[in-house]
Structures are given as C-alpha cells and as structure tokens.
C-alpha cells in the first residue's frame, strides 16, 4: 500500500462512529446587512466603483459596440484584444465588419467623380484585423510582424481587433508591449462591495483582464447581485466552483511608503465598465 493510500485509509477509519452535525448556518448573518431594493443595486455599484476611479457607462445590448468604438477613439486606442469565440466577441466582430463595409462604400463613392463609378487603382483595405486567426488575406498583417497596414489605411478609423487564440508563449512580447486595451465579459457584479465578477476560462484567460493598460468590461444590469452570497447562489457555485473567480472593483493601484498613489502598477491603469441595461 502506498503512503497516499495509507493516509486516506486512516482518515476514512477515523470517521467511523461519528455523526454529521446539522447545518444550522444562519445565512442572514452574511446577507441581511447588505440587501438593497432592485432599483438601487446599479446605483450603489456605480457609486462605489466610481469612487475608486472606475469609468462607468450605461448602454444597451445593441448599442454597446458603437459606444465602445467612440470610447476607443476618444482614448486614442488603436488595438483591442478580444475573445472571438464569445458571444460579445462575435457581436463586436460582426459590428466592426458592418461599419467597415459601410465606410468602404462611402469611400468608393467619394473617390468616384460625379458618381461615374471610375475604377480605383490599388486595394481598398478593411479596418478589421483579426490577427492570429489565419485568415490569410493580403491586406492582413501577422501578429507581431511589425506595422499593421490594415489599421493605417482604415477608412473608418476603427481600431484593429486582435484575437486571443494562441498560447501566450507565442506572442508574449506583443501582449505586454503592443496591446493597449482588451474587452472581456463578466458573470455578474456585487452591489455591496462595488465589484465585478469575472471567471476567466480558455476563451478569456486571466491575462486579458490583467495585462493591457485599459480593460473594458461588459456587465448586464440584470446580473448585479446584492452580495457575494447571493451571487454564489445565483451562479450555482455549489454545483461547480469556477477554477478562478475574480472580484474587481477598480483599476490597479498601489502606494509607496509615503502614500503616493500610483495606478497601473500591477494591472490595468484604467477600468471601463459598459453596463447593458435591460430592455
């Protein structure tokens, strides 16, 4: 018998003749002080998160891609890291493509004198760049290969979308030095503490919300819970705990011995939350 088997056998035998204590846990101890009317949850979450320099925007399920594009332009962010296999990743990719096609049509008309449909020499490049996806088009630039001609010739000035679909070892330098922003989803939020709940997985690894200086997070208003206990019950963690659960209340910040506050030392310096209000 191995050492492991002997230890487990000893533990099993030590429980012989014991009785299981009844579960008399009083959940009100961890819930009652932190309950809020449904109409106050969003306001409390926003108040607490904005107090620690989190940027909050209210939007809708259909309008958030346009809002995101405007924020990226305002912050002069030219690249955005996304998870293309998620629902929001697919929605954003489709939206970018639609806006690009519309811009290309406008560009073609503006370059055609009197609308005669004159031929435009040379390729018209799309601003959509899902690098690392293996699309193989001539207008695309492989990740980490240098300048992105697609972005430079973008008729609508949309930032390039970069797919997180490779092992980090293959593009670590680009991730840490040439990825200014990322977009991730959330599984909920906690009104009591003003925190987002993220559960990183293979589609959206932890590095997506940790490394880029600016982190955009999508949150459905209907998934804001009163407290952590209620969130755990709603997410049914009893049936299966996530491998990694994160509570994020604001951008990364730290202070030295003289209490000089600095942002971005251990993570994103800016956290931007897009709250999708229910229709």
PyMOL commands that set and color helices and strands:
alter all, ss='L'
color gray80, all
select helices_A, chain A and resi 3-14+28-34+38-51+64-74+87-110+113-115+149-152+168-170+172-177+206-210+221-223+228-234
alter helices_A, ss='H'
color red, helices_A
select strands_A, chain A and resi 55-59+79-82+160-163+181-184+188-190+195-198+214-220+224-225+246-248+253-255+261-263+270-276
alter strands_A, ss='S'
color yellow, strands_A
deselect
rebuild
show_as cartoon
